[in-house]
Amino acid sequence: MENENRITIPDFSKDDFLISSKPFQWIIDQADGNEFIKGQLVAQMAEKAKKLKVSNFRTQFSNYVRAQKGQSIVYGNVMEFSGTAIMWDTGEWIATDDGVYRFKGQFSEKVTACPHPIFMITRYSNVDTDVESVQLVYGRPGRNYKTKIVPRSDLASANKIVKLAEYGVGVTSENAKALVQFLSDFESINYDKIIEKKSCDHMGWVGRGFKEFAPYISDLEFEGQDSFRQLFNSVREVGSYEKWLKTIRDYRKNGNIVVRMVMAASFASVLLKPLGALPFFVHLWGDTETGKSVALLAAVSVWAEPVIGKYAYTFNSTDVGNELYAACLNSLPLCMDELQILNKRSDFDDIIYRLCEGTGRLRGKKDGGIQNIKTWRNCIITTGERPITSMSSGGGAVNRVIEIECNGGKFFKNPREFCRTIQANYGHAGKEFIDNLTGNIAEARALHEKYIKLLEDNTEATDKQIASAAALLTADELSERWIFNDGVRISIDDIKPYLQTKDMLNVNRRAYDYLREEIIANHSNFTSNGNECWGIEQDGNIYILKNRFNSIITDGGFNPQSTLSWMIRNHKIARHENGRRDISKRINGAKAHCICIYVDDIDDYENIENDEDLPF
């Protein structure tokens, strides 16, 4: 069928091309106003003319068309690149498969701009900054053309345009100036023909007023790093919205708070910027095979393809990688699996602090100056077999995390079937949520304030924990109203057990509690019956050797000086008459520097039964 419809080009002679209009008129008659067919026929006729050693066919055809329309003939050239039907003007530049060049001067000096075809086809305007980029098309004859989006400023400088050599463009310091001039001339001549599109280098909210959300913008092109193009392309609508809804509703109705919390965190991510809230973590931890990773994929399926390595990824990445990933997602949830990949617990706190700052580090450019600082405002959803914070974690890290223990059995009856369903049907709910949110930002803010007030009245949580929890509750209510319509919502009582109080966040208080527990567990070491000598119990006080005190606090991951200072301010220790923090005490016949801890500090042990049995 395809061969039957193919138009056969007549066997025109060289004279037909040079002294008649037959080939030109034949194309117009056959195309009959169809620009696509016309472009194909021009490309084929140009090949026939080339075999007859007739050059510049496209230019001559362009002039013939102008003459037929009564337009003045432009005595310039037209692109004659094989493999493309585009016939845009090139002015004084000759643009063929042999490259782009022109002749100048009385001796007809040949000036080469590029040794192969190259032109620009699309102009992009960044929706955030209005900075323009252009898409170049280039390549060697007989090969597939490549495309590359580059800033216009790189094409305006001979020093910068040579960077295109890294991508296979035939540019050197010798022809850089000529290539700059050709691309400038080409854009000027064909300005109205070049396609115009919007572009951005990240997803999430763009522009001002929370009216546009990438990638849900028509004619939007991603111009960020090529390594994140897969991430950008994974955010799309696939399969059946109804199948996804039915599957998620079933797991919401079974009363599993973990699945509901992680889904709320996914929706909450896009609320943070409009609400003026800070990034925060929702961390699922517990035994293997409970369904933590599957719950994470459910959260991903709201927006994108739920596959580890396409949207979600593991903790096995660098600090810079995490920052760039978060900045690319920008407002969408950052999802990371398998916390246990990290070996150092100190790395956990570093990740929390860096990502919750919402701002990347200040970095210099290779060619001088500084890079644009990356920013983001999203929810970070993570999983692991252990908590992401520890007793020694700084209060700032603990304050930015809502941790959910997942040791209450399996969340999913058939996790394989669940994954198969959401991996074939995803991305609809996120777009639906954004469509509703863009016209109801004020309502979302009012709802957030309502939940902040309710949490303040009903919990002893810190301000940051309350703000994060209120964002989850707001997202849960709005998603139930706009997406699920199943009457299932997270209550304050549901979320309260996962929130941290001010006492729980005080790292020095946690260090003091750790010290007490060590002394309780090793009480014999303060008597003659102990295997080691840690000090002595005397006069109703515990005298602990200073070096043993420092060792215990350091081993627990805390700072001895900071802990000791807190203990003094809160009257947990006795001080020497001259104000020294340590006290000289004779132990085993020798004087030693000790920290004297009061035994009768009842307030600290009000929640411990049988206080009278405590050794101090």
URDANOR-V681957 format. One record per residue. RES is the residue in one letter. OMEGA is omega in whole degrees, -180 to 180 (none if undefined). NEAR is the number of other C-alpha atoms within 8 Angstrom. Layout:
RES:OMEGA:NEAR + RES:OMEGA:NEAR
This chain:
M:-178:4 + E:-179:5 + N:-179:5 + E:-176:5 + N:-177:6 + R:180:6 + I:-180:4 + T:-179:4 + I:179:5 + P:-178:4 + D:-180:4 + F:179:7 + S:178:7 + K:179:9 + D:177:7 + D:-180:11 + F:-171:13 + L:-173:7 + I:176:6 + S:178:8 + S:-175:8 + K:-178:8 + P:-178:11 + F:-179:9 + Q:-180:8 + W:179:8 + I:-179:11 + I:-179:10 + D:-177:7 + Q:-178:7 + A:177:11 + D:176:6 + G:180:6 + N:-175:7 + E:-179:7 + F:179:6 + I:179:8 + K:180:13 + G:179:11 + Q:-179:9 + L:177:10 + V:-180:11 + A:180:12 + Q:-179:8 + M:178:10 + A:178:11 + E:178:9 + K:179:8 + A:-179:13 + K:179:9 + K:178:7 + L:-180:8 + K:174:6 + V:-176:11 + S:175:6 + N:180:9 + F:-177:10 + R:178:12 + T:180:13 + Q:179:8 + F:179:9 + S:179:10 + N:179:11 + Y:179:10 + V:179:8 + R:-179:11 + A:180:10 + Q:179:7 + K:-180:6 + G:180:6 + Q:179:7 + S:-179:6 + I:177:8 + V:-178:5 + Y:178:6 + G:-177:10 + N:178:13 + V:177:15 + M:177:14 + E:178:13 + F:178:9 + S:179:10 + G:177:5 + T:-179:6 + A:-179:9 + I:-179:6 + M:-178:10 + W:-178:7 + D:177:12 + T:176:14 + G:-179:12 + E:-179:7 + W:174:11 + I:-175:13 + A:-179:15 + T:177:12 + D:178:11 + D:179:8 + G:-180:14 + V:-177:15 + Y:175:12 + R:178:10 + F:179:8 + K:177:9 + G:-176:6 + Q:178:5 + F:178:5 + S:179:7 + E:179:8 + K:179:8 + V:-178:9 + T:176:12 + A:-179:15 + C:-177:13 + P:180:9 + H:178:14 + P:175:16 + I:175:11 + F:177:9 + M:-174:13 + I:-177:10 + T:176:11 + R:-177:13 + Y:175:13 + S:-178:12 + N:-174:12 + V:179:10 + D:-169:7 + T:-174:5 + D:176:7 + V:-176:6 + E:173:10 + S:177:12 + V:176:13 + Q:177:13 + L:172:13 + V:-176:12 + Y:177:12 + G:180:13 + R:179:10 + P:179:8 + G:178:4 + R:177:6 + N:179:6 + Y:174:8 + K:175:7 + T:179:8 + K:176:7 + I:-177:9 + V:176:10 + P:179:9 + R:-179:9 + S:178:6 + D:-179:9 + L:-178:12 + A:-176:10 + S:178:10 + A:179:11 + N:-177:7 + K:-174:9 + I:179:13 + V:177:11 + K:180:7 + L:177:9 + A:179:10 + E:-176:6 + Y:175:6 + G:177:7 + V:-179:9 + G:-180:8 + V:177:14 + T:178:8 + S:-179:9 + E:-176:6 + N:-177:11 + A:-178:14 + K:180:11 + A:179:10 + L:175:12 + V:-178:14 + Q:-180:8 + F:-178:10 + L:177:11 + S:178:9 + D:-178:10 + F:-180:14 + E:-180:10 + S:-178:7 + I:-173:9 + N:-172:10 + Y:-176:8 + D:-179:5 + K:-178:5 + I:-178:11 + I:178:8 + E:179:8 + K:173:11 + K:180:11 + S:174:12 + C:180:14 + D:179:9 + H:175:12 + M:179:15 + G:-176:12 + W:179:11 + V:179:12 + G:-178:9 + R:172:5 + G:178:4 + F:179:11 + K:-178:10 + E:-177:10 + F:179:12 + A:13:12 + P:-176:9 + Y:179:7 + I:-178:8 + S:179:4 + D:179:6 + L:180:11 + E:177:9 + F:-179:10 + E:177:9 + G:-178:10 + Q:-179:7 + D:-178:6 + S:180:5 + F:-180:10 + R:178:10 + Q:178:8 + L:180:9 + F:-178:11 + N:-179:7 + S:179:10 + V:-177:11 + R:180:11 + E:-178:10 + V:174:9 + G:-174:7 + S:175:8 + Y:-177:10 + E:179:6 + K:178:9 + W:-179:12 + L:-178:9 + K:-179:8 + T:-178:11 + I:179:9 + R:180:10 + D:-178:8 + Y:174:11 + R:-175:12 + K:-177:8 + N:175:6 + G:-178:6 + N:-176:10 + I:-177:9 + V:-180:9 + V:-180:11 + R:-180:11 + M:-177:10 + V:175:13 + M:177:11 + A:179:13 + A:179:15 + S:178:15 + F:-177:14 + A:-176:14 + S:-177:14 + V:178:13 + L:-169:11 + L:-179:16 + K:177:11 + P:-179:10 + L:-176:9 + G:-179:6 + A:-178:10 + L:175:12 + P:177:14 + F:-180:12 + F:162:14 + V:-173:14 + H:175:14 + L:180:14 + W:179:14 + G:-176:12 + D:176:8 + T:175:7 + E:172:6 + T:179:13 + G:-179:11 + K:-178:13 + S:178:8 + V:176:9 + A:177:11 + L:179:14 + L:176:13 + A:178:12 + A:179:12 + V:-174:15 + S:174:14 + V:-171:13 + W:-165:15 + A:179:13 + E:-174:14 + P:179:14 + V:177:9 + I:-180:9 + G:176:7 + K:174:11 + Y:175:13 + A:178:14 + Y:-177:10 + T:180:11 + F:-177:10 + N:-179:6 + S:-179:7 + T:177:6 + D:180:7 + V:179:6 + G:178:8 + N:-179:10 + E:-178:13 + L:179:9 + Y:180:10 + A:-179:12 + A:179:11 + C:177:12 + L:173:13 + N:179:14 + S:180:15 + L:-176:12 + P:175:14 + L:-173:12 + C:-179:12 + M:-176:13 + D:171:13 + E:177:11 + L:-173:14 + Q:176:8 + I:179:7 + L:-178:10 + N:-176:6 + K:178:6 + R:178:7 + S:179:6 + D:-179:9 + F:-180:11 + D:179:13 + D:180:8 + I:-179:9 + I:-178:12 + Y:-176:10 + R:-176:11 + L:-179:12 + C:173:11 + E:179:8 + G:-178:12 + T:178:11 + G:179:9 + R:175:6 + L:-177:7 + R:179:7 + G:175:8 + K:178:8 + K:-177:4 + D:179:4 + G:-178:6 + G:-180:6 + I:178:8 + Q:173:8 + N:-178:4 + I:180:9 + K:178:10 + T:176:9 + W:178:12 + R:-176:13 + N:176:18 + C:-180:17 + I:-178:13 + I:-174:16 + T:177:14 + T:177:14 + G:179:15 + E:-180:11 + R:178:8 + P:178:11 + I:175:10 + T:179:10 + S:180:6 + M:-177:8 + S:179:11 + S:177:11 + G:-180:10 + G:180:9 + G:179:8 + A:-179:12 + V:-177:11 + N:-175:11 + R:-176:13 + V:168:12 + I:-175:11 + E:-177:12 + I:179:10 + E:-175:7 + C:180:12 + N:-178:7 + G:-178:5 + G:-178:6 + K:180:8 + F:-171:8 + F:179:9 + K:-180:5 + N:-175:6 + P:180:9 + R:179:6 + E:178:7 + F:-179:10 + C:179:10 + R:-178:8 + T:-176:11 + I:178:13 + Q:175:11 + A:-177:8 + N:-176:14 + Y:172:20 + G:-176:15 + H:-174:12 + A:-180:11 + G:179:10 + K:178:10 + E:180:10 + F:179:12 + I:179:9 + D:178:8 + N:-175:9 + L:-175:9 + T:178:10 + G:-175:7 + N:179:8 + I:-179:10 + A:179:6 + E:179:7 + A:179:13 + R:179:10 + A:179:8 + L:178:9 + H:179:13 + E:179:9 + K:-179:8 + Y:175:11 + I:180:11 + K:-180:8 + L:179:8 + L:177:12 + E:-178:10 + D:-172:6 + N:177:6 + T:174:7 + E:-177:7 + A:179:12 + T:-179:10 + D:-179:6 + K:178:8 + Q:179:14 + I:180:13 + A:179:10 + S:180:11 + A:179:10 + A:177:13 + A:177:12 + L:-179:12 + L:178:14 + T:180:13 + A:-180:13 + D:180:15 + E:-179:10 + L:179:10 + S:177:12 + E:-177:13 + R:-174:8 + W:-172:10 + I:-167:10 + F:180:9 + N:-178:7 + D:178:6 + G:-179:5 + V:-179:7 + R:176:7 + I:179:12 + S:176:7 + I:178:8 + D:178:6 + D:-173:8 + I:-175:10 + K:-177:8 + P:-176:6 + Y:-177:8 + L:-179:11 + Q:175:11 + T:-179:9 + K:179:9 + D:-179:6 + M:-177:9 + L:-176:13 + N:-174:10 + V:180:13 + N:175:10 + R:178:11 + R:177:12 + A:179:14 + Y:178:10 + D:178:8 + Y:178:10 + L:180:11 + R:-178:8 + E:177:8 + E:179:9 + I:178:8 + I:-177:9 + A:-177:6 + N:-175:8 + H:-178:10 + S:-180:9 + N:173:14 + F:177:14 + T:179:11 + S:-178:6 + N:-174:6 + G:176:10 + N:178:6 + E:175:5 + C:178:9 + W:-177:9 + G:-177:13 + I:172:12 + E:-175:10 + Q:176:7 + D:179:4 + G:180:9 + N:172:11 + I:175:14 + Y:-179:13 + I:-179:14 + L:-174:12 + K:-179:10 + N:177:6 + R:176:9 + F:-180:12 + N:-178:9 + S:-180:8 + I:-177:10 + I:180:15 + T:179:10 + D:179:7 + G:179:10 + G:-178:8 + F:180:12 + N:-177:8 + P:-177:10 + Q:179:6 + S:180:8 + T:-179:14 + L:178:8 + S:179:8 + W:-180:10 + M:178:11 + I:-179:10 + R:-177:7 + N:172:6 + H:178:7 + K:-178:10 + I:174:10 + A:-179:11 + R:177:10 + H:-179:9 + E:-179:5 + N:176:4 + G:179:6 + R:-179:8 + R:179:8 + D:-179:11 + I:177:11 + S:-180:8 + K:179:9 + R:180:8 + I:-178:9 + N:175:4 + G:-179:5 + A:178:6 + K:180:8 + A:176:9 + H:-175:10 + C:170:13 + I:-176:14 + C:-177:13 + I:179:11 + Y:179:12 + V:-170:9 + D:177:6 + D:-171:8 + I:-174:7 + D:-177:5 + D:-174:6 + Y:-176:8 + E:-180:8 + N:180:5 + I:-179:6 + E:176:5 + N:179:6 + D:-176:9 + E:-179:4 + D:-179:5 + L:-179:7 + P:179:6 + F:none:8
